[in-house]
Amino acid sequence: MSLECTTVDCLNHTSTYLCTRCVTDLQAWLNKVPVLVTELSVTIARLDNVRPAGGGGGGGAHKPGSAAPINLDALQLQENLRSVGNDAKAYAQDDRAAGLAWLIQDWVTKAELLVSGPDEPPINHAANRERVKDIAPPMPTRQLVPWLKEKAGIIINAKDIRNWAHRGKLIPAERSSTPTYHPHEVISAWHQTRREVN
């Protein structure tokens, strides 16, 4: 029996409800499930995005003896993923295979976002310069160091700024005997250096 693959926009011929390529794709998603089920346990207990177990609104403080707060979205995804099989070829025999494959992919994607968080958007230095040019124009190091301490609460010394410029992490706004630097770019170099150390 020759069928067309039931996955949307896939017209490959197959003897099951999913073609070989779609079975391979589904297996790649299924292979992520065991690790995500384990990692979601940590996310469930994390207190950065939680609701009291058992629902309840009111926003009141956690009361002794009441259910511990947990991340219910992560708990639901973990339960969903626990119900998933691990063999894409078995799914290919089911006439609902395309819909099930889409659902599994959706659960895995949402679980990955909960576990790792969304990607940080890239910094648009040009837009930042435009926004801060009147409040914080480029400054020489002798003005920039105290400004950053007062306005951003960051302690950076002149040697740090020179080192970052030497390594290419920081580009002077104006090259002269006394170069000037955009404050937000210095802050970005400071953050980048802290990430490299940690």
PEMOSUL-V167260 format. One line per field, one symbol per residue. ss: DSSP state (a for helix, b for strand, c for the rest). phi: phi as a letter, one per 20 degrees, with the letter a starting at -180 (. if undefined). burial: + if it has 16 or more other C-alpha atoms within 10 Angstrom, else -. A space follows every 50 residues. Layout:
ss->???
phi->???
burial->???
This chain:
ss->ccbbccccccccbbcccccaaaaaaaaaaaaaaaaaaaaaaaaaaccccc bbccccccccccccccccbbcaaaaaaaaaaacccccaaaacccccaaaa aaaaaaaaaaaaaaaaccccccccaaaaaaaaccccccbbaaaaaaaaaa accccccaaaaaaaaaaccccccbcccccbbcaaaaaaaaaaaaaaac
phi->.ddegefgmddfebececfgfffffffffffefgffgfffgffgefeebc cffnmndnmfffegnefffbeffffffffgffeefdcfffffeefegfff fffffffffffffffdnffffffeffffgffdfeecfgcfgfefgfffff edmddcdffgffffffenfcdffbebfcfdcfgffffffffffffffe
burial->----+++----+++-+++++-++--++-++--+--++-++--+++----+ ++----------------+++++++-++--+----+-++-++----++-+ +--++-++--++-++-------------+-------+++++--+++++-- -----+----+--++---++++-------++++++++-++--------
